[in-house]
Amino acid sequence: MSKALIVFGSTTGNTENVSETVEKVLKDGGVDVTLKNAADVSAQGLAEGYDAVLFGCSTWGDDEVELQEDFIPLYEDLDKAGLSGKKVAVYGCGDSSYTHFCGAVDAIEEKSSELGAKIVGAPLKIDGDPDDGEVGDWAKLILADIA
Ligand SMILES: Cc1cc2nc3c(=O)[nH]c(=O)nc-3n(C[C@H](O)[C@H](O)[C@H](O)COP(=O)(O)O)c2cc1C
């Protein structure tokens, strides 16, 4: 059975809700899933023992991209997470009225890729309130890549 870790950073609960939907789809698809809040993890060895890691993070800030605050320490130490060779998918909530729509998603994907992760799927950027159907469809595509 494939093992996946989902780590999310969420201030108002949107990316947290999305993460729970993704968790359900992967579990229903037979993946052994662990869901963690970025506030509760440390980067050191984070990906150890997992085949795939999914990062969910909302975007804050105005002039420049700011990651959701709980995710920032993890992002800064991402090189310690052991992502090389791991499958990684990234998603997050944002608002397209801001200059850097879901900039956190792009930043995390780019850094993961630089660290040798195998990016799976297209990143999911959610504009406004999450739609369970959209999230479920995305998660099924990821499931096909990691199961
Ligand atoms: C002060 C502020 C700044 C924001 N900046 C951005 C931004 O730069 N880019 C973006 O896509 N969304 C931005 N947003 C929208 C949030 O990312 C969005 O509300 C999201 O759903 C929050 O998700 P969360 O509840 O998981 O934290 C901003 C929202 C606020 C209130």
The ligand as an SDF file (V2000), in Angstrom:
LIG
                    3D

 31 33  0  0  0  0  0  0  0  0999 V2000
   -4.6580   40.1790    4.1560 C   0  0  0  0  0  0  0  0  0  0  0  0
   -4.8680   39.0910    3.1260 C   0  0  0  0  0  0  0  0  0  0  0  0
   -3.9060   38.8890    2.1610 C   0  0  0  0  0  0  0  0  0  0  0  0
   -4.0850   37.9060    1.1600 C   0  0  0  0  0  0  0  0  0  0  0  0
   -3.1440   37.7640    0.1770 N   0  0  0  0  0  0  0  0  0  0  0  0
   -3.3610   36.8630   -0.8230 C   0  0  0  0  0  0  0  0  0  0  0  0
   -2.4360   36.7440   -1.9150 C   0  0  0  0  0  0  0  0  0  0  0  0
   -1.4150   37.4350   -2.0060 O   0  0  0  0  0  0  0  0  0  0  0  0
   -2.7010   35.8220   -2.8750 N   0  0  0  0  0  0  0  0  0  0  0  0
   -3.8070   35.0500   -2.8500 C   0  0  0  0  0  0  0  0  0  0  0  0
   -3.9990   34.2420   -3.7700 O   0  0  0  0  0  0  0  0  0  0  0  0
   -4.7070   35.1330   -1.8350 N   0  0  0  0  0  0  0  0  0  0  0  0
   -4.5160   36.0130   -0.8280 C   0  0  0  0  0  0  0  0  0  0  0  0
   -5.4210   36.1240    0.2050 N   0  0  0  0  0  0  0  0  0  0  0  0
   -6.6130   35.2310    0.2250 C   0  0  0  0  0  0  0  0  0  0  0  0
   -6.4440   34.0000    1.1450 C   0  0  0  0  0  0  0  0  0  0  0  0
   -5.3780   33.1820    0.7300 O   0  0  0  0  0  0  0  0  0  0  0  0
   -7.7560   33.2110    1.1080 C   0  0  0  0  0  0  0  0  0  0  0  0
   -8.6980   33.8930    1.9050 O   0  0  0  0  0  0  0  0  0  0  0  0
   -7.6610   31.7670    1.5240 C   0  0  0  0  0  0  0  0  0  0  0  0
   -8.8940   31.1200    1.2990 O   0  0  0  0  0  0  0  0  0  0  0  0
   -7.2550   31.5580    2.9600 C   0  0  0  0  0  0  0  0  0  0  0  0
   -7.0780   30.1770    3.1560 O   0  0  0  0  0  0  0  0  0  0  0  0
   -6.8930   29.5090    4.5950 P   0  0  0  0  0  0  0  0  0  0  0  0
   -8.2010   29.6540    5.3270 O   0  0  0  0  0  0  0  0  0  0  0  0
   -6.5990   28.0930    4.3110 O   0  0  0  0  0  0  0  0  0  0  0  0
   -5.7730   30.2100    5.2810 O   0  0  0  0  0  0  0  0  0  0  0  0
   -5.2520   37.0880    1.1860 C   0  0  0  0  0  0  0  0  0  0  0  0
   -6.2170   37.2870    2.1890 C   0  0  0  0  0  0  0  0  0  0  0  0
   -6.0480   38.2820    3.1410 C   0  0  0  0  0  0  0  0  0  0  0  0
   -7.1240   38.4710    4.1820 C   0  0  0  0  0  0  0  0  0  0  0  0
  1  2  1  0
  2  3  1  0
  2 30  2  0
  3  4  2  0
  4  5  1  0
  4 28  1  0
  5  6  2  0
  6  7  1  0
  6 13  1  0
  7  8  2  0
  7  9  1  0
  9 10  1  0
 10 11  2  0
 10 12  1  0
 12 13  2  0
 13 14  1  0
 14 15  1  0
 14 28  1  0
 15 16  1  0
 16 17  1  0
 16 18  1  0
 18 19  1  0
 18 20  1  0
 20 21  1  0
 20 22  1  0
 22 23  1  0
 23 24  1  0
 24 25  2  0
 24 26  1  0
 24 27  1  0
 28 29  2  0
 29 30  1  0
 30 31  1  0
M  END
$$$$
